Amino acid sequence: MSAAKNARPAVVAWLGYGGLLPFIGTALVCWFEPSHRYFWLEILLSYGAVILSFVGALHWGIAMVHPTAAGLPMNRVYVWSVIPSLLGWLALLLPPVAGATVLIIGFLVQFRRDLRLARMLPLPTWYLPLRLQLTVVASLCLAAVYFLPQSVPLGVVNV
């Protein structure tokens, strides 16, 4: 493929990196507005669950476009594509620290699945580096939950 064909579209960069702003913003607000920390933690975890669902759904779309990649049925890719949504939902049912842990694990496993998919299909060369960058920043923002001052009971579910 030519370099122009494989160049990352500008809109992909804007949307991908722009999608990090809610992670970064809510992680920072959790630190600097302790009186509403639990509210912001719920926002952070909710956004993380939505984005984890989104990256899982990418695999569903890829499987539809390539139903027999590498001569194999894409059944496992379809099955995997719904797992991140289930992990995100589970994360929202847990206390913040446990929920953040589930989301971080989900993002890391999703990236590993992306690597596996890239061995089966000719994905654009920009896809994996972008996914790695987005995964690292999202995971670090979620990991901020581990280091918050304990002015809010982070192990208690707010019902």
Secondary structure, DSSP 8 states (H G I E B T S, - for coil): --HHHHS--HHHHHHHHHTTHHHHHHHHHHHH-GGGHHHHHHHHHHHHHHHHHHHHHHHHHHHHH-TTGGGS--HHHHHHHHHHHHHHHHHHHS-HHHHHHHHHHHHHHHHHHHHHHHHHS---TTHHHHHHHHHHHHHHHHHGGGGS-TTS-TTS---
